[in-house]
C-alpha cells in the first residue's frame, strides 16, 4: 500500500480505478483440496467476456435452505477467498463463487464500471440455473465485493426484491477514506495522505449507494481489529444503511470473519430470520487472543 500514492500520480488520467483491483491469474487449488464437491461454471458478460466461477452444491442429505452468491475481495482470485463460503454447503446453502474479469481463469482486465457487468452475469446465471429455482437468494459480499454489490443493487432495485438478505463483511464505506488510511500508516506517505487520497475515485463507493438499498435486509460484519478497512469506516456504512439492518462487530483480521465458527453461527441464525435477528451483543465473551493457561501445580500463596 506504500506505493499507492506514486501509482495514483502515474494513473491520474485513468482515475486510478485499476488500483482497486489486485488480481492473480491461474488457480493454486480447487475446492477438491477441501474435500468439497464442486463444478466449474463459465459465465458470459454483456460485453462478451468469459468469466470463471465455482458452483458448490449443498451437501447431500442436508435440507436445502437457499443459494448464496459470493462476491470476494480485491486481491488474488476465488481460490484465495474460498474460506469465506466453503462452510456453507454443509449448512444447506449452495454457493456460486465468482471470479471477476482478470481474476483467476476469467478473461479481461478489471476496471470500473465494466466489472458491474460481471455481477450482472452472475445474477443472470442464477436466474436460469435449475438448481436455484424457488430457492431464497443471499448475496455475501466481502470487502471490495461487498462495495460492488451495494453499488450494483442500488442501480438495479429489481434485484433487491429477489434477495432474502445481503451480508457484508469488512466492506469499505469509502474507497478514498481507505486510501487515506493506508497512506497514513507509513511515515513516507503520511504527509501526502490527503492530496494523494483524493486521486482515488470515490463516486462508486458503497456509502453513496447504500441509502438506496431499501428493499433488502442487511447484515454488516466488521472487525474491531481490521487493519485494512478501519472500524470507523464500517460504522459509517452501517449508519448510511436503511432498515432493516444489523451491525455485528467481530474480532480478527480483514475478512477473516468466517474462520471463527462463532460468526458462522451468527450468519446462519440471521438467515433463519433476517427481519428479527439482532446479532451477538455480548462481544466481550468472545476473546480475540488465547486465554493464558493456569499451571494447576502452582497454588496461590
DRENGUSE-335395 format. One line per 2 residues: their letters; for each residue x, y, z of N, C-alpha, C. Coordinates in nm, 2 decimals. Example, Ala and Ser with C-alpha at 12.3 -4.5 7.8 and 13.67 -1.06 7.14 Angstrom:
// DRENGUSE-335395
AS) 1.32 -0.57 0.78 1.23 -0.45 0.78 1.32 -0.33 0.78; 1.28 -0.22 0.71 1.37 -0.11 0.71 1.29 0.00 0.79
END
This chain:
// DRENGUSE-335395
XX) 0.08 -0.12 0.00 0.00 0.00 0.00 0.09 0.13 0.00; 0.22 0.12 0.03 0.30 0.24 0.03 0.31 0.30 -0.10
XX) 0.30 0.22 -0.21 0.32 0.27 -0.34 0.19 0.33 -0.40; 0.08 0.33 -0.32 -0.05 0.38 -0.37 -0.04 0.52 -0.42
XX) 0.03 0.61 -0.35 0.03 0.75 -0.39 0.11 0.76 -0.52; 0.22 0.69 -0.53 0.30 0.70 -0.66 0.22 0.65 -0.78
XX) 0.16 0.54 -0.76 0.08 0.48 -0.87 -0.04 0.57 -0.91; -0.10 0.64 -0.81 -0.21 0.73 -0.84 -0.16 0.85 -0.92
XX) -0.04 0.90 -0.89 0.02 1.00 -0.97 0.04 0.96 -1.11; 0.08 0.84 -1.13 0.10 0.79 -1.27 -0.02 0.76 -1.34
XX) -0.13 0.73 -1.27 -0.25 0.68 -1.33 -0.37 0.78 -1.32; -0.34 0.91 -1.29 -0.44 1.01 -1.27 -0.54 1.02 -1.38
XX) -0.49 1.01 -1.50 -0.57 1.02 -1.62 -0.67 0.91 -1.63; -0.64 0.80 -1.57 -0.73 0.68 -1.57 -0.82 0.68 -1.45
XX) -0.81 0.78 -1.36 -0.90 0.79 -1.25 -0.86 0.69 -1.14; -0.75 0.62 -1.16 -0.69 0.53 -1.05 -0.78 0.41 -1.02
XX) -0.88 0.38 -1.10 -0.97 0.27 -1.07 -0.90 0.14 -1.07; -0.80 0.13 -1.15 -0.72 0.00 -1.16 -0.66 -0.03 -1.02
XX) -0.64 0.07 -0.94 -0.58 0.05 -0.81 -0.67 -0.02 -0.71; -0.79 -0.04 -0.75 -0.89 -0.11 -0.66 -0.88 -0.26 -0.68
XX) -0.81 -0.30 -0.78 -0.81 -0.44 -0.81 -0.66 -0.50 -0.81; -0.65 -0.61 -0.75 -0.52 -0.68 -0.74 -0.54 -0.83 -0.78
XX) -0.57 -0.86 -0.91 -0.60 -0.99 -0.95 -0.48 -1.08 -0.96; -0.50 -1.21 -0.93 -0.39 -1.31 -0.95 -0.44 -1.41 -1.05
XX) -0.37 -1.43 -1.16 -0.41 -1.52 -1.27 -0.39 -1.67 -1.22; -0.46 -1.76 -1.29 -0.44 -1.90 -1.25 -0.52 -1.94 -1.13
XX) -0.50 -2.07 -1.09 -0.56 -2.12 -0.97 -0.47 -2.20 -0.89; -0.44 -2.17 -0.76 -0.34 -2.26 -0.69 -0.40 -2.39 -0.65
XX) -0.53 -2.40 -0.63 -0.60 -2.52 -0.59 -0.75 -2.51 -0.62; -0.82 -2.62 -0.61 -0.97 -2.62 -0.63 -1.03 -2.66 -0.50
XX) -1.17 -2.65 -0.49 -1.24 -2.70 -0.37 -1.22 -2.84 -0.34; -1.17 -2.92 -0.43 -1.14 -3.06 -0.41 -1.04 -3.08 -0.29
XX) -0.95 -2.98 -0.28 -0.85 -2.99 -0.18 -0.91 -2.98 -0.04; -1.03 -2.91 -0.03 -1.10 -2.90 0.09 -1.21 -3.01 0.10
XX) -1.20 -3.11 0.01 -1.30 -3.22 0.01 -1.44 -3.17 -0.01; -1.45 -3.07 -0.10 -1.58 -3.02 -0.14 -1.62 -3.06 -0.28
XX) -1.75 -3.09 -0.29 -1.80 -3.12 -0.43 -1.82 -2.98 -0.50; -1.78 -2.98 -0.62 -1.79 -2.85 -0.70 -1.80 -2.88 -0.85
XX) -1.83 -2.78 -0.92 -1.81 -2.79 -1.07 -1.78 -2.65 -1.12; -1.70 -2.65 -1.22 -1.66 -2.52 -1.29 -1.78 -2.47 -1.37
XX) -1.79 -2.34 -1.37 -1.90 -2.27 -1.44 -1.84 -2.16 -1.52; -1.89 -2.14 -1.65 -1.84 -2.03 -1.73 -1.96 -1.94 -1.75
XX) -1.94 -1.81 -1.72 -2.04 -1.71 -1.74 -2.00 -1.62 -1.86; -2.09 -1.56 -1.93 -2.06 -1.46 -2.03 -2.12 -1.33 -2.00
XX) -2.05 -1.22 -2.00 -2.10 -1.09 -1.96 -2.16 -1.03 -2.09; -2.23 -0.91 -2.07 -2.30 -0.84 -2.18 -2.20 -0.80 -2.28
XX) -2.07 -0.77 -2.24 -1.97 -0.72 -2.34 -1.89 -0.84 -2.39; -1.93 -0.96 -2.36 -1.87 -1.08 -2.42 -1.75 -1.14 -2.35
XX) -1.72 -1.10 -2.23 -1.61 -1.15 -2.15 -1.65 -1.28 -2.08; -1.56 -1.38 -2.09 -1.59 -1.51 -2.03 -1.53 -1.51 -1.89
XX) -1.62 -1.54 -1.80 -1.58 -1.55 -1.65 -1.59 -1.69 -1.60; -1.50 -1.71 -1.50 -1.49 -1.84 -1.44 -1.55 -1.83 -1.30
XX) -1.63 -1.94 -1.26 -1.69 -1.94 -1.13 -1.69 -2.09 -1.08; -1.71 -2.10 -0.95 -1.72 -2.23 -0.89 -1.87 -2.24 -0.84
XX) -1.93 -2.36 -0.86 -2.06 -2.39 -0.81 -2.04 -2.49 -0.70; -2.08 -2.46 -0.58 -2.06 -2.55 -0.46 -2.21 -2.60 -0.42
XX) -2.25 -2.72 -0.46 -2.38 -2.76 -0.42 -2.39 -2.79 -0.27; -2.51 -2.78 -0.22 -2.53 -2.82 -0.08 -2.50 -2.96 -0.05
XX) -2.45 -2.99 0.06 -2.41 -3.13 0.10 -2.53 -3.22 0.09; -2.51 -3.34 0.02 -2.62 -3.43 0.01 -2.68 -3.48 0.14
XX) -2.81 -3.48 0.15 -2.87 -3.53 0.27 -2.91 -3.41 0.36; -2.86 -3.29 0.33 -2.89 -3.17 0.42 -3.00 -3.10 0.35
XX) -3.10 -3.06 0.42 -3.21 -2.98 0.36 -3.16 -2.85 0.30; -3.20 -2.83 0.18 -3.16 -2.71 0.10 -3.23 -2.58 0.16
XX) -3.15 -2.48 0.20 -3.20 -2.36 0.26 -3.20 -2.24 0.16; -3.11 -2.25 0.06 -3.10 -2.13 -0.03 -2.98 -2.13 -0.11
XX) -2.96 -2.02 -0.18 -2.84 -2.00 -0.27 -2.77 -1.88 -0.23; -2.63 -1.88 -0.22 -2.55 -1.77 -0.18 -2.46 -1.73 -0.30
XX) -2.47 -1.61 -0.34 -2.38 -1.55 -0.44 -2.26 -1.49 -0.36; -2.14 -1.54 -0.38 -2.03 -1.49 -0.30 -1.94 -1.40 -0.39
XX) -1.94 -1.28 -0.36 -1.85 -1.18 -0.43 -1.73 -1.15 -0.34; -1.61 -1.19 -0.38 -1.50 -1.18 -0.30 -1.43 -1.04 -0.31
XX) -1.32 -1.03 -0.23 -1.24 -0.90 -0.22 -1.15 -0.88 -0.34; -1.07 -0.78 -0.33 -1.00 -0.72 -0.45 -0.86 -0.79 -0.48
XX) -0.82 -0.88 -0.39 -0.69 -0.95 -0.41 -0.70 -1.10 -0.45; -0.60 -1.15 -0.52 -0.59 -1.29 -0.55 -0.69 -1.34 -0.65
XX) -0.76 -1.44 -0.62 -0.87 -1.50 -0.70 -0.96 -1.58 -0.62; -1.06 -1.65 -0.68 -1.16 -1.72 -0.59 -1.10 -1.83 -0.50
XX) -0.99 -1.89 -0.54 -0.93 -1.99 -0.46 -0.88 -1.92 -0.32; -0.83 -1.80 -0.33 -0.79 -1.73 -0.21 -0.90 -1.70 -0.12
XX) -1.02 -1.70 -0.17 -1.14 -1.65 -0.09 -1.24 -1.76 -0.06; -1.20 -1.88 -0.09 -1.29 -2.00 -0.06 -1.32 -2.01 0.09
XX) -1.23 -1.96 0.17 -1.26 -1.96 0.32 -1.38 -1.88 0.36; -1.43 -1.79 0.27 -1.55 -1.72 0.31 -1.68 -1.80 0.29
XX) -1.67 -1.90 0.21 -1.80 -1.97 0.19 -1.79 -2.12 0.18; -1.68 -2.18 0.20 -1.66 -2.33 0.20 -1.75 -2.40 0.30
XX) -1.78 -2.33 0.41 -1.86 -2.39 0.52 -2.01 -2.39 0.49; -2.06 -2.32 0.39 -2.20 -2.30 0.37 -2.27 -2.43 0.32
XX) -2.21 -2.50 0.22 -2.28 -2.62 0.17 -2.31 -2.72 0.28; -2.23 -2.74 0.38 -2.26 -2.83 0.49 -2.38 -2.78 0.57
XX) -2.41 -2.66 0.56 -2.53 -2.60 0.63 -2.65 -2.59 0.55; -2.65 -2.64 0.42 -2.77 -2.64 0.34 -2.77 -2.53 0.24
XX) -2.66 -2.45 0.22 -2.66 -2.34 0.13 -2.57 -2.38 0.01; -2.63 -2.37 -0.11 -2.55 -2.38 -0.23 -2.48 -2.25 -0.27
XX) -2.36 -2.25 -0.33 -2.29 -2.13 -0.34 -2.24 -2.11 -0.49; -2.25 -1.99 -0.54 -2.18 -1.95 -0.66 -2.07 -1.85 -0.63
XX) -1.95 -1.89 -0.64 -1.83 -1.81 -0.61 -1.77 -1.76 -0.74; -1.78 -1.63 -0.76 -1.74 -1.57 -0.89 -1.60 -1.51 -0.89
XX) -1.53 -1.53 -1.00 -1.41 -1.45 -1.03 -1.44 -1.34 -1.13; -1.41 -1.22 -1.09 -1.43 -1.11 -1.18 -1.33 -1.11 -1.30
XX) -1.36 -1.03 -1.40 -1.27 -1.03 -1.52 -1.12 -1.00 -1.47; -1.03 -1.08 -1.53 -0.89 -1.06 -1.50 -0.85 -1.14 -1.38
XX) -0.94 -1.20 -1.31 -0.90 -1.28 -1.19 -0.90 -1.43 -1.22; -0.81 -1.50 -1.17 -0.81 -1.65 -1.19 -0.81 -1.69 -1.33
XX) -0.91 -1.76 -1.37 -0.92 -1.81 -1.51 -1.02 -1.72 -1.59; -1.06 -1.61 -1.54 -1.16 -1.52 -1.61 -1.08 -1.43 -1.71
XX) -1.14 -1.41 -1.82 -1.08 -1.32 -1.93 -1.09 -1.17 -1.88; -1.02 -1.09 -1.96 -1.04 -0.95 -1.95 -0.95 -0.88 -1.84
XX) -0.97 -0.76 -1.81 -0.90 -0.68 -1.72 -1.00 -0.60 -1.63; -0.98 -0.61 -1.50 -1.08 -0.54 -1.41 -1.07 -0.39 -1.41
XX) -1.19 -0.33 -1.42 -1.20 -0.18 -1.41 -1.34 -0.14 -1.38; -1.36 -0.02 -1.34 -1.49 0.04 -1.32 -1.52 0.12 -1.45
XX) -1.65 0.11 -1.49 -1.76 0.04 -1.44 -1.78 -0.10 -1.50; -1.69 -0.14 -1.58 -1.71 -0.27 -1.65 -1.74 -0.39 -1.56
XX) -1.68 -0.38 -1.44 -1.69 -0.50 -1.35 -1.83 -0.52 -1.31; -1.91 -0.42 -1.31 -2.05 -0.44 -1.27 -2.12 -0.54 -1.37
XX) -2.07 -0.55 -1.49 -2.13 -0.65 -1.58 -2.10 -0.79 -1.54; -1.99 -0.81 -1.46 -1.96 -0.94 -1.41 -2.06 -0.98 -1.30
XX) -2.10 -0.88 -1.22 -2.20 -0.91 -1.12 -2.34 -0.94 -1.18; -2.37 -0.87 -1.29 -2.49 -0.89 -1.36 -2.50 -1.02 -1.42
XX) -2.38 -1.07 -1.48 -2.37 -1.20 -1.54 -2.40 -1.31 -1.44; -2.35 -1.29 -1.31 -2.37 -1.39 -1.21 -2.52 -1.40 -1.17
XX) -2.59 -1.28 -1.16 -2.73 -1.28 -1.13 -2.81 -1.35 -1.25; -2.77 -1.32 -1.37 -2.84 -1.38 -1.48 -2.83 -1.53 -1.49
XX) -2.71 -1.58 -1.45 -2.69 -1.72 -1.45 -2.78 -1.78 -1.34; -2.78 -1.72 -1.22 -2.87 -1.77 -1.11 -3.02 -1.76 -1.15
XX) -3.05 -1.67 -1.23 -3.19 -1.66 -1.28 -3.24 -1.78 -1.35; -3.14 -1.84 -1.42 -3.17 -1.95 -1.52 -3.13 -2.09 -1.47
XX) -3.05 -2.10 -1.37 -3.00 -2.23 -1.32 -3.11 -2.31 -1.26; -3.12 -2.44 -1.30 -3.23 -2.52 -1.25 -3.22 -2.54 -1.10
XX) -3.10 -2.54 -1.05 -3.08 -2.57 -0.90 -3.13 -2.45 -0.81; -3.14 -2.33 -0.87 -3.17 -2.22 -0.79 -3.32 -2.18 -0.79
XX) -3.40 -2.25 -0.88 -3.54 -2.21 -0.89 -3.62 -2.23 -0.76; -3.69 -2.13 -0.72 -3.77 -2.14 -0.60 -3.69 -2.13 -0.47
XX) -3.56 -2.11 -0.48 -3.48 -2.10 -0.36 -3.45 -1.96 -0.32; -3.45 -1.93 -0.19 -3.41 -1.80 -0.14 -3.27 -1.76 -0.19
XX) -3.24 -1.64 -0.22 -3.11 -1.59 -0.27 -3.05 -1.49 -0.17; -2.92 -1.52 -0.14 -2.85 -1.43 -0.05 -2.72 -1.39 -0.12
XX) -2.68 -1.26 -0.11 -2.56 -1.21 -0.16 -2.46 -1.20 -0.04; -2.34 -1.26 -0.05 -2.24 -1.24 0.05 -2.13 -1.16 -0.02
XX) -2.11 -1.04 0.03 -2.00 -0.95 -0.03 -1.89 -0.92 0.07; -1.77 -0.96 0.04 -1.66 -0.94 0.13 -1.57 -0.83 0.08
XX) -1.54 -0.73 0.16 -1.45 -0.62 0.12 -1.50 -0.55 0.00; -1.41 -0.54 -0.11 -1.45 -0.48 -0.23 -1.57 -0.54 -0.29
XX) -1.59 -0.68 -0.28 -1.70 -0.75 -0.34 -1.83 -0.69 -0.28; -1.83 -0.66 -0.15 -1.95 -0.60 -0.09 -1.98 -0.46 -0.14
XX) -1.87 -0.38 -0.16 -1.89 -0.25 -0.22 -1.95 -0.26 -0.36; -1.90 -0.35 -0.44 -1.96 -0.38 -0.57 -2.10 -0.42 -0.57
XX) -2.14 -0.50 -0.47 -2.27 -0.55 -0.46 -2.37 -0.43 -0.42; -2.33 -0.35 -0.33 -2.41 -0.24 -0.29 -2.44 -0.14 -0.41
XX) -2.33 -0.11 -0.48 -2.35 -0.02 -0.60 -2.44 -0.08 -0.70; -2.42 -0.21 -0.73 -2.50 -0.28 -0.83 -2.64 -0.29 -0.79
XX) -2.67 -0.32 -0.67 -2.81 -0.33 -0.62 -2.88 -0.20 -0.62; -2.81 -0.09 -0.59 -2.87 0.04 -0.60 -2.91 0.08 -0.74
XX) -2.83 0.03 -0.83 -2.86 0.06 -0.98 -2.96 -0.03 -1.03; -2.99 -0.14 -0.96 -3.08 -0.25 -1.01 -3.18 -0.28 -0.90
XX) -3.27 -0.19 -0.86 -3.36 -0.21 -0.75 -3.45 -0.33 -0.76; -3.47 -0.38 -0.89 -3.55 -0.50 -0.91 -3.48 -0.62 -0.85
XX) -3.34 -0.62 -0.84 -3.27 -0.73 -0.78 -3.28 -0.73 -0.63; -3.30 -0.61 -0.57 -3.32 -0.61 -0.43 -3.44 -0.70 -0.38
XX) -3.54 -0.69 -0.46 -3.66 -0.77 -0.42 -3.64 -0.92 -0.44; -3.54 -0.96 -0.51 -3.51 -1.10 -0.52 -3.44 -1.16 -0.40
XX) -3.38 -1.07 -0.32 -3.29 -1.12 -0.22 -3.36 -1.14 -0.08; -3.32 -1.25 -0.02 -3.36 -1.27 0.12 -3.28 -1.18 0.21
XX) -3.15 -1.17 0.18 -3.06 -1.09 0.26 -2.94 -1.05 0.19; -2.87 -0.94 0.23 -2.74 -0.90 0.19 -2.65 -0.91 0.31
XX) -2.54 -0.99 0.30 -2.45 -1.00 0.41 -2.32 -0.94 0.36; -2.27 -0.84 0.44 -2.15 -0.77 0.40 -2.04 -0.79 0.51
XX) -1.92 -0.81 0.47 -1.81 -0.84 0.56 -1.69 -0.76 0.53; -1.65 -0.67 0.63 -1.54 -0.58 0.61 -1.54 -0.49 0.49
XX) -1.66 -0.44 0.46 -1.68 -0.36 0.34 -1.65 -0.21 0.37; -1.56 -0.15 0.28 -1.53 -0.01 0.30 -1.65 0.08 0.26
XX) -1.67 0.18 0.34 -1.78 0.28 0.31 -1.73 0.37 0.20; -1.60 0.40 0.20 -1.54 0.50 0.10 -1.40 0.45 0.06
XX) -1.39 0.43 -0.07 -1.26 0.39 -0.13 -1.15 0.50 -0.09; -1.19 0.62 -0.10 -1.10 0.73 -0.08 -1.05 0.73 0.07
XX) -1.14 0.71 0.16 -1.11 0.71 0.30 -1.01 0.60 0.34; -1.04 0.48 0.27 -0.95 0.37 0.30 -0.81 0.39 0.24
XX) -0.81 0.46 0.12 -0.68 0.50 0.06 -0.60 0.60 0.15; -0.68 0.69 0.21 -0.61 0.79 0.30 -0.56 0.71 0.43
XX) -0.64 0.62 0.48 -0.59 0.54 0.59 -0.47 0.46 0.56; -0.46 0.40 0.44 -0.34 0.33 0.41 -0.22 0.42 0.40
XX) -0.24 0.54 0.34 -0.13 0.63 0.33 -0.08 0.68 0.46; -0.17 0.69 0.56 -0.14 0.74 0.69 -0.06 0.64 0.78
XX) -0.05 0.51 0.73 0.02 0.41 0.81 0.17 0.41 0.79; 0.22 0.49 0.70 0.37 0.49 0.67 0.42 0.63 0.68
XX) 0.53 0.65 0.75 0.59 0.78 0.76 0.63 0.84 0.63; 0.65 0.76 0.53 0.69 0.80 0.39 0.57 0.87 0.32
XX) 0.45 0.82 0.34 0.34 0.87 0.27 0.24 0.96 0.36; 0.27 0.96 0.49 0.18 1.03 0.58 0.16 1.17 0.54
XX) 0.26 1.25 0.51 0.24 1.39 0.48 0.16 1.41 0.35; 0.14 1.31 0.27 0.07 1.33 0.14 -0.06 1.26 0.14
XX) -0.11 1.21 0.26 -0.23 1.13 0.26 -0.35 1.20 0.20; -0.37 1.33 0.23 -0.49 1.40 0.19 -0.48 1.43 0.04
XX) -0.37 1.49 -0.02 -0.37 1.52 -0.16 -0.38 1.39 -0.25; -0.30 1.29 -0.20 -0.30 1.17 -0.29 -0.42 1.09 -0.28
XX) -0.49 1.08 -0.16 -0.61 1.00 -0.15 -0.72 1.06 -0.23; -0.71 1.19 -0.26 -0.82 1.25 -0.34 -0.81 1.21 -0.49
XX) -0.70 1.14 -0.53 -0.69 1.08 -0.66 -0.76 0.95 -0.67; -0.80 0.89 -0.56 -0.87 0.76 -0.56 -1.02 0.79 -0.59
XX) -1.07 0.73 -0.69 -1.21 0.75 -0.73 -1.31 0.71 -0.62; -1.40 0.80 -0.59 -1.49 0.77 -0.48 -1.64 0.77 -0.51
XX) -1.67 0.80 -0.64 -1.81 0.81 -0.68 -1.88 0.68 -0.66; -1.81 0.56 -0.68 -1.88 0.43 -0.68 -1.87 0.37 -0.54
XX) -1.82 0.45 -0.44 -1.81 0.39 -0.30 -1.95 0.36 -0.25; -1.95 0.26 -0.16 -2.07 0.20 -0.11 -2.16 0.30 -0.03
XX) -2.09 0.39 0.03 -2.17 0.48 0.12 -2.26 0.57 0.03; -2.23 0.59 -0.09 -2.31 0.67 -0.18 -2.44 0.60 -0.23
XX) -2.42 0.47 -0.24 -2.53 0.39 -0.29 -2.62 0.32 -0.18; -2.56 0.30 -0.06 -2.63 0.23 0.05 -2.76 0.29 0.08
XX) -2.79 0.42 0.09 -2.92 0.47 0.12 -3.03 0.42 0.03; -2.99 0.38 -0.09 -3.09 0.33 -0.19 -3.13 0.19 -0.17
XX) -3.07 0.12 -0.08 -3.10 -0.02 -0.06 -3.21 -0.04 0.04; -3.33 0.00 0.00 -3.44 0.00 0.09 -3.52 -0.14 0.09
XX) -3.49 -0.22 -0.02 -3.57 -0.34 -0.04 -3.51 -0.47 0.01; -3.40 -0.46 0.09 -3.33 -0.59 0.13 -3.28 -0.58 0.27
XX) -3.30 -0.68 0.35 -3.24 -0.68 0.49 -3.09 -0.69 0.48; -3.02 -0.63 0.57 -2.87 -0.62 0.56 -2.81 -0.66 0.69
XX) -2.71 -0.75 0.68 -2.62 -0.78 0.80 -2.48 -0.74 0.77; -2.42 -0.65 0.85 -2.29 -0.60 0.83 -2.19 -0.65 0.93
XX) -2.10 -0.73 0.89 -1.99 -0.77 0.98 -1.87 -0.67 0.97; -1.81 -0.64 1.08 -1.69 -0.56 1.08 -1.61 -0.59 1.20
XX) -1.48 -0.61 1.18 -1.39 -0.65 1.29 -1.33 -0.52 1.36; -1.33 -0.53 1.49 -1.27 -0.43 1.57 -1.12 -0.42 1.54
XX) -1.06 -0.52 1.49 -0.92 -0.53 1.47 -0.88 -0.51 1.32; -0.97 -0.48 1.23 -0.94 -0.47 1.09 -0.83 -0.38 1.06
XX) -0.72 -0.43 1.00 -0.60 -0.34 0.97 -0.61 -0.27 0.83; -0.71 -0.31 0.75 -0.72 -0.26 0.62 -0.84 -0.16 0.60
XX) -0.95 -0.20 0.65 -1.07 -0.11 0.65 -1.10 -0.08 0.79; -1.07 0.05 0.84 -1.09 0.08 0.98 -1.23 0.07 1.03
XX) -1.25 0.03 1.15 -1.39 0.02 1.21 -1.47 0.14 1.18; -1.42 0.26 1.20 -1.49 0.38 1.18 -1.56 0.38 1.04
XX) -1.49 0.33 0.94 -1.54 0.33 0.80 -1.66 0.23 0.79; -1.65 0.12 0.86 -1.76 0.02 0.86 -1.88 0.08 0.93
XX) -1.86 0.15 1.04 -1.97 0.21 1.11 -2.04 0.31 1.03; -1.97 0.39 0.95 -2.03 0.49 0.86 -2.12 0.42 0.76
XX) -2.08 0.31 0.71 -2.16 0.24 0.61 -2.29 0.19 0.68; -2.28 0.13 0.80 -2.39 0.09 0.87 -2.49 0.20 0.90
XX) -2.44 0.32 0.94 -2.52 0.43 0.96 -2.60 0.48 0.84; -2.54 0.46 0.72 -2.60 0.50 0.60 -2.70 0.40 0.55
XX) -2.70 0.28 0.61 -2.79 0.18 0.56 -2.93 0.19 0.61; -3.04 0.19 0.53 -3.17 0.20 0.57 -3.21 0.06 0.64
XX) -3.31 0.07 0.73 -3.36 -0.05 0.80 -3.43 -0.14 0.69; -3.43 -0.27 0.72 -3.38 -0.34 0.83 -3.23 -0.37 0.82
XX) -3.15 -0.35 0.93 -3.01 -0.36 0.92 -2.96 -0.41 1.06; -2.85 -0.48 1.05 -2.78 -0.53 1.18 -2.63 -0.51 1.16
XX) -2.57 -0.45 1.26 -2.42 -0.44 1.26 -2.37 -0.54 1.36; -2.29 -0.63 1.31 -2.23 -0.73 1.40 -2.07 -0.71 1.41
XX) -2.03 -0.66 1.52 -1.89 -0.64 1.54 -1.82 -0.77 1.57; -1.70 -0.79 1.52 -1.63 -0.92 1.53 -1.49 -0.89 1.58
XX) -1.41 -1.00 1.58 -1.27 -0.99 1.61 -1.19 -1.06 1.50; -1.06 -1.02 1.49 -0.98 -1.09 1.39 -0.94 -1.00 1.27
XX) -0.87 -1.05 1.18 -0.82 -0.97 1.06 -0.92 -0.94 0.96; -0.88 -0.87 0.86 -0.97 -0.83 0.75 -1.03 -0.95 0.68
XX) -1.16 -0.95 0.67 -1.24 -1.06 0.61 -1.19 -1.20 0.65; -1.15 -1.21 0.77 -1.12 -1.35 0.83 -1.24 -1.39 0.92
XX) -1.35 -1.33 0.90 -1.47 -1.35 0.99 -1.51 -1.49 1.00; -1.52 -1.56 0.89 -1.58 -1.70 0.89 -1.48 -1.81 0.92
XX) -1.36 -1.77 0.96 -1.26 -1.86 1.01 -1.30 -1.90 1.16; -1.39 -1.82 1.22 -1.44 -1.84 1.35 -1.58 -1.89 1.34
XX) -1.61 -2.01 1.40 -1.74 -2.07 1.40 -1.85 -1.98 1.46; -1.80 -1.89 1.56 -1.90 -1.80 1.62 -1.97 -1.72 1.52
XX) -1.89 -1.66 1.42 -1.95 -1.57 1.32 -2.03 -1.65 1.22; -1.98 -1.78 1.19 -2.06 -1.86 1.10 -2.20 -1.88 1.16
XX) -2.20 -1.91 1.29 -2.33 -1.93 1.36 -2.42 -1.81 1.35; -2.36 -1.69 1.37 -2.43 -1.57 1.37 -2.50 -1.55 1.23
XX) -2.42 -1.57 1.13 -2.48 -1.56 0.99 -2.59 -1.66 0.97; -2.57 -1.78 1.01 -2.68 -1.88 0.99 -2.81 -1.84 1.07
XX) -2.79 -1.80 1.19 -2.91 -1.76 1.27 -2.98 -1.64 1.21; -2.90 -1.55 1.15 -2.95 -1.43 1.09 -3.04 -1.47 0.97
XX) -2.98 -1.56 0.89 -3.05 -1.61 0.77 -3.18 -1.69 0.80; -3.18 -1.74 0.92 -3.31 -1.81 0.96 -3.42 -1.71 0.97
XX) -3.39 -1.58 1.01 -3.50 -1.48 1.02 -3.43 -1.34 1.01; -3.40 -1.30 0.89 -3.33 -1.17 0.88 -3.41 -1.05 0.93
XX) -3.54 -1.06 0.95 -3.61 -0.94 0.99 -3.62 -0.93 1.15; -3.57 -1.03 1.22 -3.59 -1.02 1.36 -3.46 -1.05 1.44
XX) -3.35 -1.11 1.38 -3.23 -1.14 1.45 -3.15 -1.01 1.47; -3.10 -0.99 1.59 -3.04 -0.87 1.63 -2.89 -0.88 1.65
XX) -2.83 -1.00 1.62 -2.69 -1.02 1.63 -2.64 -1.06 1.77; -2.51 -1.09 1.78 -2.45 -1.12 1.90 -2.40 -1.00 1.97
XX) -2.46 -0.96 2.08 -2.43 -0.84 2.15 -2.32 -0.85 2.26; -2.30 -0.97 2.31 -2.21 -0.99 2.42 -2.07 -1.02 2.37
XX) -2.01 -0.92 2.29 -1.89 -0.94 2.23 -1.77 -0.97 2.32; -1.78 -0.91 2.44 -1.68 -0.93 2.54 -1.65 -1.07 2.58
XX) -1.75 -1.16 2.55 -1.73 -1.30 2.58 -1.65 -1.38 2.47; -1.63 -1.31 2.36 -1.55 -1.37 2.25 -1.41 -1.32 2.25
XX) -1.32 -1.40 2.31 -1.18 -1.35 2.32 -1.11 -1.34 2.18; -1.03 -1.24 2.16 -0.95 -1.23 2.04 -0.82 -1.30 2.04
XX) -0.77 -1.32 2.16 -0.64 -1.39 2.18 -0.66 -1.51 2.28; -0.57 -1.61 2.27 -0.59 -1.72 2.35 -0.58 -1.68 2.50
XX) -0.66 -1.75 2.58 -0.66 -1.72 2.72 -0.54 -1.80 2.78; -0.45 -1.73 2.86 -0.34 -1.79 2.92 -0.38 -1.91 3.01
XX) -0.31 -2.02 2.99 -0.33 -2.14 3.07 -0.28 -2.12 3.21; -0.35 -2.16 3.31 -0.30 -2.16 3.45 -0.24 -2.29 3.49
XX) -0.12 -2.28 3.54 -0.05 -2.40 3.58 -0.11 -2.45 3.71; -0.18 -2.57 3.70 -0.25 -2.62 3.82 -0.16 -2.66 3.93
XX) -0.03 -2.68 3.90 0.07 -2.72 4.00 0.11 -2.60 4.09; 0.07 -2.48 4.05 0.10 -2.36 4.13 -0.02 -2.33 4.22
XX) 0.00 -2.33 4.34 -0.11 -2.29 4.44 -0.09 -2.15 4.48; -0.20 -2.08 4.50 -0.19 -1.94 4.55 -0.13 -1.93 4.69
X) -0.05 -1.83 4.70 0.02 -1.80 4.83 -0.07 -1.74 4.93
END
